[in-house]
Amino acid sequence: MIRVPSPAKLNLFLHITGQRANGYHELQTIFQLIDLYDWLEFTPLSTDNISLEGLSSVEVENNLIYKAAQCIKPHATHYCGLNIRLEKNIPMGAGLGGGSSNAATTLIVLNQLWQCGLNNNQLAALAVQLGADVPIFVHGKNAWAEGIGEHLTFINLPKKQFIVLKPDCFISTQLLFSQKTLTRDSKQTKFCAYQQTPSIFGNNFEPLARSLYPEVNEAMQYLDQFGTAKLTGTGACVFVEVTANMDVESVLNHSPCKSYLVNSLDQSLLNQFSITS
């Protein structure tokens, strides 16, 4: 049995800079990996079947873990059936990339277990078929992202802690994208501009998330007492950077919803993963 971590991410900002003819939106964002993990266990079977445990709320065929396995299966030279068990700690529908991370973890593990022989760039090409956020987890490095999120420039970010709140609601990404008031023409910018004044870089989805989901607004109002609260992805999670004078324990204990204290990661633990280790 192979047991591996699957990390979450934060979007330190998220701007929509345009829309393609096919309906996909162009964006700019920074992906920051954090030490909030799901765990996946892969147990080889004597049969050819792939079975999943741990996420009964999603049909197997619609699960990104299953889709990732089917995506890489044609490249397998030593295929075997699997039982894949998910220990879910990253909240779903939260903007933390849990599903995308699970898919990337599956690609990384099965690439070795099934002896597919793909390099990281080839894995990332498969990953983008599963979702725009999946390649960042395949590479396992913090990045400045453009395009639909698949054009990555790897960057070094300072070590930080964040308080993350998960409001008690499930945000419909489709609903947010359908709103006519969504800003879709943010001016393109550069990483150096972010480094100079990160506090002014926001999330185009934030005003809509706050107006359509009172729970998100409440969480952001709470965190705004202690710093600059931000939305990650399309939500529902919001976060604030921990500062030296912050009473972290008090902030966590008085939160209006589920709270997490997380650390930034320089890279994913999966970057050192080897089937022989």
C-alpha positions in Angstrom: 0.0 0.0 0.0 1.3 3.5 -1.0 0.2 6.4 1.2 0.9 10.0 -0.1 -0.1 13.6 0.7 -2.1 15.8 -1.6 -1.7 19.5 -0.7 -4.1 22.4 -1.0 -3.4 25.8 -2.5 -4.3 29.5 -2.1 -4.8 32.0 -4.9 -2.9 35.0 -3.5 -4.8 37.1 -6.0 -7.0 36.3 -9.1 -7.7 38.6 -12.0 -9.7 37.8 -15.1 -8.1 39.6 -18.0 -10.3 38.4 -20.9 -12.5 35.8 -22.4 -11.7 33.4 -25.3 -14.0 32.7 -28.2 -14.7 29.2 -26.7 -16.0 30.8 -23.5 -12.9 30.1 -21.4 -11.6 33.0 -19.3 -8.0 34.3 -19.4 -6.7 35.0 -15.9 -3.6 35.9 -13.9 -3.0 34.5 -10.4 -0.4 33.2 -8.0 -0.7 29.7 -6.7 0.7 29.3 -3.2 0.9 25.7 -1.9 0.0 25.2 1.7 0.3 22.3 4.2 -3.3 21.4 4.4 -3.4 17.8 3.0 -5.7 15.2 1.8 -4.2 11.7 1.9 -4.5 9.0 -0.8 -3.8 5.3 -0.3 -3.1 3.1 -3.4 -3.4 -0.6 -2.9 -2.7 -2.9 -5.9 -5.3 -5.5 -6.6 -5.1 -8.9 -8.4 -8.1 -7.8 -10.6 -8.1 -5.1 -13.3 -10.7 -3.0 -11.5 -10.2 0.5 -10.0 -12.3 1.1 -6.9 -12.5 4.2 -4.8 -13.2 4.8 -1.1 -13.8 8.0 0.9 -15.9 10.2 -1.3 -19.3 8.7 -1.6 -20.9 12.1 -2.4 -19.4 12.0 -5.9 -20.2 9.3 -8.5 -17.1 7.2 -9.3 -17.1 8.1 -13.0 -17.2 11.9 -12.1 -14.5 11.7 -9.5 -11.3 13.4 -10.6 -9.2 10.6 -9.1 -10.9 8.0 -11.3 -10.7 10.3 -14.3 -7.0 10.8 -13.7 -6.4 7.0 -13.6 -8.3 6.5 -16.8 -6.4 9.4 -18.4 -3.0 7.9 -17.7 -4.0 4.2 -18.2 -3.2 4.1 -21.9 0.4 4.9 -21.1 0.8 2.0 -18.6 3.3 -0.7 -19.3 2.7 -2.6 -16.1 -1.0 -2.1 -15.4 -2.7 -3.4 -12.3 -6.1 -2.9 -10.6 -6.2 -0.6 -7.6 -8.2 0.3 -4.5 -7.7 4.0 -4.0 -8.8 5.4 -0.6 -9.1 9.1 0.0 -8.8 10.6 3.5 -10.5 14.0 2.9 -9.2 17.0 5.0 -9.4 19.8 2.4 -13.0 21.0 2.3 -14.8 20.6 -1.0 -16.1 23.5 -3.0 -13.7 25.8 -1.1 -11.3 27.2 -3.7 -8.4 25.3 -2.2 -7.9 22.9 -5.2 -8.5 19.7 -3.3 -10.0 17.8 -6.2 -7.4 19.1 -8.6 -4.6 18.1 -6.2 -6.1 14.6 -5.8 -6.1 14.2 -9.6 -2.4 15.3 -9.8 -1.4 13.0 -7.0 -3.0 10.1 -8.8 -1.2 10.9 -12.0 2.2 11.2 -10.2 1.7 7.9 -8.3 0.3 5.9 -11.2 3.0 7.2 -13.6 5.5 5.3 -11.4 3.3 2.4 -10.2 2.2 1.5 -13.7 5.7 2.4 -15.2 4.3 4.9 -17.7 7.6 6.7 -18.1 6.1 10.2 -18.5 8.1 13.3 -17.5 6.6 16.2 -15.6 5.7 18.2 -18.7 4.0 15.2 -20.3 2.0 14.6 -17.0 1.1 18.3 -17.0 -0.3 18.0 -20.5 -2.5 15.2 -19.4 -3.4 17.1 -16.2 -4.8 20.2 -18.1 -7.4 17.8 -19.7 -8.7 17.2 -16.2 -8.8 20.9 -15.1 -6.9 24.1 -15.3 -5.7 23.8 -11.7 -4.3 20.3 -12.0 -0.9 21.1 -13.7 0.2 23.3 -10.7 -0.1 20.2 -8.4 1.7 18.0 -10.9 4.7 20.4 -10.9 4.3 20.9 -7.1 5.8 24.4 -7.1 4.5 27.9 -6.4 3.8 29.7 -9.6 2.6 32.8 -11.4 -0.2 31.5 -13.7 -1.7 32.9 -16.9 -3.9 31.6 -19.8 -6.7 29.6 -18.2 -4.2 28.8 -15.4 -2.0 26.3 -17.3 0.8 28.7 -18.3 3.1 28.6 -15.3 6.2 30.5 -14.3 7.6 29.1 -11.1 8.4 31.6 -8.4 10.0 31.9 -5.0 7.6 33.2 -2.3 8.5 34.2 1.3 7.5 31.7 4.0 4.3 32.8 5.7 1.4 31.5 7.8 -2.2 32.0 6.9 -5.5 31.7 8.7 -8.1 30.2 6.4 -11.8 30.2 7.1 -14.4 27.9 5.4 -17.8 29.5 5.4 -20.7 27.1 5.7 -21.8 27.4 2.1 -21.0 25.8 -1.2 -20.3 28.3 -4.0 -21.4 27.6 -7.5 -18.5 28.6 -9.8 -21.0 28.5 -12.7 -23.2 31.0 -11.0 -20.4 33.4 -10.4 -19.2 33.2 -14.0 -22.7 33.8 -15.3 -23.1 37.2 -13.5 -23.0 40.2 -15.8 -21.3 42.3 -13.2 -18.2 40.0 -13.0 -15.1 42.0 -14.0 -13.5 40.2 -17.0 -11.2 42.9 -18.3 -8.6 43.4 -15.5 -5.4 45.0 -16.8 -2.6 42.5 -17.3 0.2 42.9 -14.8 3.6 41.4 -13.8 4.9 39.5 -10.8 7.3 42.3 -10.0 4.3 44.6 -9.6 2.7 42.1 -7.2 6.0 42.0 -5.2 6.0 45.7 -4.7 2.4 46.1 -3.5 0.7 42.7 -2.9 -2.1 44.2 -0.7 -3.7 45.9 -3.7 -4.1 42.7 -5.7 -7.5 41.2 -5.1 -9.9 38.6 -6.5 -12.4 39.5 -9.2 -14.9 37.0 -7.8 -14.8 38.5 -4.3 -17.6 41.2 -4.7 -20.0 38.6 -6.2 -19.1 36.0 -3.6 -19.8 38.5 -0.8 -23.1 39.7 -2.2 -24.5 36.3 -3.2 -23.3 34.4 -0.2 -23.8 36.1 3.2 -21.6 33.5 4.9 -18.6 34.6 2.8 -19.2 38.2 3.6 -19.4 37.5 7.3 -16.1 35.6 7.2 -14.3 38.3 5.3 -15.7 41.0 7.6 -14.3 39.0 10.5 -10.8 38.6 9.0 -10.7 42.2 7.9 -10.4 43.1 11.5 -6.9 41.6 11.5 -5.5 42.2 8.1 -6.5 42.2 4.4 -9.0 39.3 3.9 -8.9 37.6 0.5 -11.0 35.0 -1.3 -9.2 32.0 -2.8 -10.4 30.8 -6.2 -14.1 31.3 -6.5 -14.5 30.5 -2.8 -15.9 29.7 -0.4 -12.7 29.9 1.6 -11.2 33.2 2.6 -7.8 33.8 4.2 -5.6 36.4 5.9 -1.8 36.5 6.3 -0.6 36.0 9.9 1.3 39.0 11.3 3.7 39.3 14.2 1.2 41.1 16.5 -1.8 38.8 15.7 -3.3 36.8 18.5 -3.7 33.7 16.3 -5.3 31.5 18.9 -8.0 34.1 19.6 -8.7 34.7 15.9 -9.1 30.9 15.4 -11.2 30.4 18.5 -13.7 33.2 17.8 -14.1 32.5 14.1 -17.7 32.4 12.8 -17.0 29.2 10.9 -14.4 26.4 10.5 -10.9 27.7 10.7 -7.4 26.5 9.8 -3.9 27.7 10.6 -1.7 26.8 7.6 1.9 27.2 6.5 3.2 28.1 3.1 5.1 25.4 1.2 8.1 26.0 -1.1 7.2 22.8 -3.0 5.0 19.7 -2.7 6.2 16.8 -0.7 5.4 14.7 -3.8 8.3 16.2 -5.6 10.5 13.7 -3.7 8.1 10.8 -4.2 9.6 7.6 -5.5 7.9 4.2 -5.6 11.1 2.7 -4.2 11.3 5.0 -1.2 
